[in-house]
Amino acid sequence: MPYDDVAHAGGKIHNYLLKSFKKNGADCYLISFAKEEEFCKIDLDKYNIPYDIAKISFRKNLSYLGKKLFSLLFVFTYFLGMDTFWYVWRIFRSAQKYKRRHENPDVVILQWTSVVNQIWWLKKLFPKSKFVTIEEDVTFLKKERMLKKSSYFIRMLKKPFFALFKKNELHSLKLSELVVLNNEKDRDLIVDEGVSLGKTFVCHPFFQDMLDLEHYGSKNHIIFYGAMNRPENYKSAIWFIEKVFIPKLKKKGFCFTVVGNKPHEALKKYDNGDNIRIVGFVEDVSPYFQNSLCLVAPLVMGAGVKIKVIEAMSAGLPVLTNEIGIEGIFAEKEQDFFYCITPEDYEKKIVELSNNVELGVITGINAKNFVKNNFNYAKDAEMLYSMVSALVG
């Protein structure tokens, strides 16, 4: 659900693009979902954007159980990457209601893979419309990585379902008139899989621009930042605590702080109120960026551009991350960020940064310049609007 104070990166991108399209003169209508606690935050009336929002409830009542049972009867939608049947049915109902009132829109924009994968029936409902698909992540890549980390038995069991998911995701992209990615690496990946290069566009993602923020630094304060209910984040933070912080850095006087919305229970248990703190949601992350030695992003799973890495770099905060964390961000190792794989890599670089203030300052300046020169989301959003407009002449 897009609103101005949305906490997670995907919601911020969705919110920015929707409202920039409206600002440019598009007549927008939104079909989406929101959790119960988000309904009071919806601000689309202020922007004169009409909407049809379905409520997501996690209460264990008859309605909730009914949705679960309803979805189990049509479990194929989940394996096709369209989420549970209740979500598919709710979008179908909203889309039909829109058609009865407005007939065909000029353009239908589908954001996120679970919605993108419903393009086949939406095209039948709106046969005269042009379709734009926005892939925040190429989801089959993330699923492929998760599959490789599974046991042999689970891997063999899930392999046919993964093949079906990948085939459907690529087929959905090929049905689109325009495919929008947030980085060049994802674009090249889908082009290699048969999607036409001519129908792709890289629109770098919206992020909280902290280029004007001054980084004060610290001798011993390490930070991890992200939506901490997501497995790729809380599992990565736990990996760092167990493999790096407790055995290698705790005894050297370092502190580790995890900042991010809704931390998972598996992560919360590591909070000792002293040198490991799980602080949860904060209104403003900039003080944590300003007063930390570095940001670590030792991601154990995931795909696509990591907004937290771009934001930290824009703040001049040295970033230590691996191949998944830097994916789609073509920065220079040891110049704009530090590439780390093993626990020893992280320990060595953190100790070096603590002992060498100048190294952190130079890396932070380089990181700021890299973001400034390579990530202009406002310009990209304008170009995207022009391309979408061109689809309908």
N, C-alpha and C positions, 0 to 999 in steps of 0.2 A: 504494500500500500504506500503510494508516494505522498509524503507531506514534508514540510520544510525542516522539521526537527527529526526526521527519521534517522535511526542510529546506524543501520548497517550499510555497507558500501553499495550493494546492489540497489537498495531503495533510494540512496542518494543519486545514483546515476539515472534511475527511472524518473525520479522527481525532477531532476534538472532538465532532462530531454523533453519531458512532457510539457513543462512550463516554458521552455525556450521555444518550442513549436507554437504554443499558444501566443507567446509574445510576438512571434513573427507573423501572426495573422491566421494561423490554422484554426479551423473549427473542430475542436477535439472532443471526443467522447470516450470515457474510460470505463472499461469492464475489468474489475479486479477483486481482490480478497483482502480482508483485514481481520486481525484478531480483535476480540471484544474490547480490550483495553486501548486499541488504536482508534476506535470510532470517534472519540472525543478530540483526536488530533487532526482529523481530516480537515484540510483547509482549501479544498478545490473550489468551493463556492466563492471564496475571495478572489480566485483567478477566473471566475466565470467558466469553469469546466464542468459540464454535467457528467454524472457517473452512475454506475450500477455496481454496488459493492456488496459482496456476499460475506456474511459473518462466519469466521472460523471459531468454533467453540471447542474447548478441550474438557468441558465438564462431563463427568461420567453420568449422563442422564439418558433417557430413552431416545432423545433426538440424536445424541452423539453415537450411541450404540447402533441406532438405525442406519446412520451414515456409514459406519464401519461394515455392517452386514451388507448394505447395498453395494459397497465397493468390492467386498469379497466375492459377490456373485458375478462381478465383471472384472476380475483381477487382471485380465489381459491388457487393460489400459495402462497398468503400472509397468508391465514388462515392455510395452511399446514406448515407454518414456513420457507418458502423458499424465502422470500422477494418478491418484485414485479416481475411480469412476465418478464419485460425488463431485470432484472438481470439474471433470469433463462435462458432466451433466449440467452443472451450474453455469458454466461458460456458454454451453449450448442454449440454455434457457434465456440467458441475458442477450446473446447474439440474436436469437429469434425475435425477442421483444424489440430490439433495436431495428431489425429489418422491417417489422410491421409498421414502425413509426417513420423510418427514414429511408427505406429501401436500401440501395447500395451506397456505401461510403466510397470516396475516391480511392482511399488507401487504407488498408488494414495493417497495423504494426503489431507484431507478436514479439513480446520480450520474455526471455528465459526459455530454456529448452523444453520444459514441460508444456509450455504453451505453443512454442514453435512446432512441436510434433503433432499438433492438432490442425495443421494447415490444410490437410487433405479434405476434411469435411467443411472447414470454413470457406475454402475455395468454392465448394459446391453451393454453399449458402449465399456467398457474395461473388457470383461468377464474373461480374463486370469490374471488380475491384483489383487494384494492384496490391501485391503483398510484400511487406518488408519484414524481415526477421532479424532480431537483435540477439546475438549469442554473447552473454556476459562471459561465459566459459564454454569451450567446446567440451560438452559433458562426457562424451565417450572417452576422451583422453583421461579425465579424472577417474572414470569407472575402470578403465584399463589398468591404471596404476594401482587402484585398490585391489583389483583382481590378482595382480602379480604378487601382492603382499599376502594373499590368502594361502591357506594350506592347499596341498595338492588335491585333496578330495573336494574342498569347496570350490577350487578353481575349475575342476572338471565339471562340477555340478552347475556352476554359473556361466560357464563359457558359451553355451548355446543362447542363453538369454542376453548375454553381452553382445553377441554377434547380431541378434535381432534388434537390440537397442541401437547399436552403431548404424546399422543399415537404415533404420527408420529416421534417425537424426539426419544423416546425410541426404536421404531422399527428401526430407522436409526442406532442407536448405536448397536443394536443386529445384524445388517447386516455387521458390521465392523469386521475385523480380529484383530484389536487392537484399544482400546479406551483410549485416553490420557486425564487425568484430572490434574488440578493443585493443588489439595488438597485431603486429605483423606476423608473429610466429603462428598464431591461431589461423590467420588468413592463409599462410603457406600450407598449413596442415590440411585444411579442408580443400584447398586447390589440388594438393597432391592426391586427395581422395576423390577427385572428379568434379568438384564444384567449379563453375566457370569463374576465372579471375575477373572478367569484365563485369560481373554482377556483385563484386565484393567491395566494401569500403571500410577502412580502419578509422574508427572514431575513438580517439583516446578518451579514457573514462574521466568523469568528474571526480575531483578529490578536493579535500580541504587544503587550500593553498596557504602554506606557511612560509613563503619565501621571505617575508618581512620579519619573521620571528628571529630573535637573537638567541643563539645556543650558548648557554653558560657552561654546560658540562658538569661533570662530577668525577671523582676519583674511583667510586666504587658502586654506583647505582646503575643497574641493568634493567631494561624494560622490555616487556612483550605486550603487544597491542593487537586487538582484534575482537570480533564477535565470539565470545568465549563459550557459547552454546554449540558452536559448529565443531564437528569432530576434527577437521583439519587444523583448528586452532588449539583446542584444549588438549588434544593428544600431543601436539607439538610442544606445547608449554610443559606438559608432564615429562616428555622426553628430555627436555633441557634440564628440568629440575633433577630428574633421576640420574641422568648420564653426565651432566656437566656441573650443575650448581652444587648439589650436595657433596659429591665425592671430590670435586676439584677446586671450587671457588668459595664455598661457605667458610672454610677454615682460614681463607686469606682475607676475610673481612668484607666481602662483597655482599650486596643486597639485591634481591630480585623482586620486581613488582610486575604483576600481571594486571593490565587495564583492559576492560571490555565488558560489554553488556552480557548479562545472564550467564555467569560462569557455571560450568557443569559441576555437579556434585563430586565427580571423580577428581576434579582439580581443587575444589575448595578445601579438601582435607589436608592439603600441603601448607595452608596458611598457618604460620606459627606466630603471627603478630609481631615478629621481629625482623629477621632477614629474608623471609619469604612472605609477601603480602599479595593477596588476591582481592583487589579493590572493587571489581565490578564496574558498573556504568559510571562515567563521569561526564558532567556537562561540557567540560573543556579539557581536552587532552594536552593542550599546548604547554602547561606548566611541567607536565611529566616529560615531554620532549625536551624542553629547555634545560631541565636539571638532571638529565641522565647522562651516563657515560656513553651508552650505545643502545641500539635496539637490536634484539636478536629475533630472527625468524627462521628457525630450523624446521621448516615444514616437512612433515612426514607423508602428506598426501595433499591433493588439490590440483587445480589447473587454472590457467589464465593469469592475468595481471593482478598482483596483490596491491590493493590501494594503500594498505598500511605502509608498505615499503616506499611508495612514491611520496606519501605524506611525510614520513620520517626524513627522507632525503631532502624534501623541500624545506624542512625545518633546520637542516644542517646537522642532523643527528647521524653519526656514523652507524651504518647498517651492516650487520653480520648475517648472512643468509646463504642458502644453498641453491641448487639448480631450480627447484620448484618455486622458491621464494622470489627469484630474480627473473622468472620466466616472462618473456614478452617485454622486459625492460632492458634495453641494450646498453647497459652501463659498463664501464671498464673496471675489471677486477683490480683491487689494490689501489685504485685511483678514486673511483666514485663510491665504491662499497667494498666490503671484504667477503671473499668467497670462502665458506667453511663447510666441511662435510662431517668430519669426525668430532667427537667430544674434545679431543686434544687440539683440534684446529680452533674451536671456540675458546677454550681455556687460554691458549697461547696468545690469540689476538686480543682478548679482553685484558689480560695482564699487560700486554704491550701498550694498549691504549691508556690504561691507568697510569703507566710509568712515563708515557710520552704525550704530553698535552698537545704539542705541536702537530702530531700525527692526526689527532682527532679534529683539530681546527682545519687543517688543510683538506682532509677528506670531506668534512662538512661543507666547505666552500665549493669543492668540486661537485659534490652531490647537488647543491643548490643550483649551480650553473647547468648541470645536466638536465634537471627537471625544467628549469626555465627555458632551455633551448629545445626541448623535445616533447613537452606535454602542454599543449594549448587547447584545453577542452572547449573553451568558448568558441574559438575559431572552427574547430572540428564540428561542433554542433550546428554552426551556421552552414557549413558545407553540407552536412547531412540533410538539413532542411531543404537546401537548394536541390539536392539530388532527389529527394522524395517528391518535391514539387515538380521536377522535370518528368517524373513518371507519368503524370497526368496532363502534361503539356501546359 
